[in-house]
Amino acid sequence: MKIKENLFNQRIISIDALRGITIFVMIFVNELASIQNVPQWMKHMPADADAMTFVDLVFPAFLFIVGMSIPFAFNARLIKGDSPKTIWTHTLKRTIALIIIGVFMVNAEYGYDAAKMIITPAFWGLLAYSMPIPIWNKYPKDFPLWLKNVLQYGGILVLIALYFIYVQDTGDRGMTPKWWGILGLIGWAYLFTVIYYWLVSGNLWAMIAFLVFAVVMNSLNLIENSFVQNTSWLSFIAGHLTHVSLTSAGIIISLLFFDRKISSKINWPVIGFIVLFTVTAVLLRPYFGISKIKGTPSWTMFSAAICAALFYFLYWLMEVKKQTKWSEFFMPAAANPLLIYILPGVIYYFCKAFNLHIIPGYFREGIPGILWSLLFSIIMLFVMKILNRYKIQLHL
């Protein structure tokens, strides 16, 4: 793969803004999930509902942004002179880390036999959420090497111990990937997409073909008794291609924006793909419906269209009109996305482990609960600003 002499050599602040906004909304909806008596449009839609809310758009937005960032990340490493071995080692380490963190998070939620565990599930969850911080923290260059090794290898040993401490509700010792968790799913989608992106050297038409393939495989996997659904390894791949379709869409939009000169003020190819994503979603909807839980192609394509349109607006506002001041509020989250994803879980399990009730019950339902969720999201952004200042940043 060759270095691209284009906008991939620059920092695109509108991508950071989209990432920051997505994370802010994620914190809000995750906190809101525990609030009673809130409108349905502020929750995930049920699996059997042919509909989606803005909550069902958060995960696709993450995947879309991962896709948009891949060409920039590859180009940056090529400019640094990294060898293919170094690039692939980094890719595999990132994938494995995301899958490990995701599986630990899932097992913290359910599937354990509390009576047979030597520590409480709440304390187990606190350790499971906390250990990625010392393991994957981006330590400053002047940080003592011995202390860095103690923190990193100590955290790894704790995670290994947590694996053996865990007792499933079936009586078996050790965890299982009941499902991969959000981070794990992102990890698999990232791996599949990066492999293909490297093989085709980031070619636009090849990425479009990959998106079509992913949508087709996703569709076949949802058809009862199809050869894809009835073949375990094909079904496994097709399940992840559901999310790969979103990362591929992100790469395509990134290539259309930054890998070519735009002769007019309007990026017609991007607008064309937004329309194409929408039309595809509309055409497939009668057969599969719109469902995040089932991972239907209509959900992925509607999500891709919305994400692409939102990015287009942010690009116009920030890169063309130079209106960037407002985005400073979201940037602490954009600079440290993994930590801000983990931190609410650390707080939750800390309170649960030590039986702390910080928020009165009045703020756990209705409008007060919605306002609390919004306030909590704002507080988390300020916390991230402080942690960034003290160089506590996770880097996979």
Secondary structure, 3 states (H helix, E strand, C coil): CCCCCCHHHCCCHHHHHHHHHHHHHHHHHHHHCCCECCCHHHCCCCCCCCCCCHHHHHHHHHHHHHHHHHHHHHHHHHHHCCCHHHHHHHHHHHHHHHHHHHHHHHHHHCCECHHHCCCCHHHHHHHHHHCHHHHHECCCCCCCHHHHHHHHHHHHHHHHHHHHHCEECCCCECCCCCCCHHHHHHHHHHHHHHHHHHHCCCCHHHHHHHHHHHHHHHHHHHCCCCCCCCCHHHHHHHHHHHHHHHHHHHHHHHHHHHCCCCCCCCCHHHHHHHHHHHHHHHHHHHHHCCCCCCCCHHHHHHHHHHHHHHHHHHHHHHHHCCCCHHHHHCHHHHCCHHHHHHHHHHHHHHHHHCCCCCCCHHHHEHHHHHHHHHHHHHHHHHHHHHHHHCCCCECC
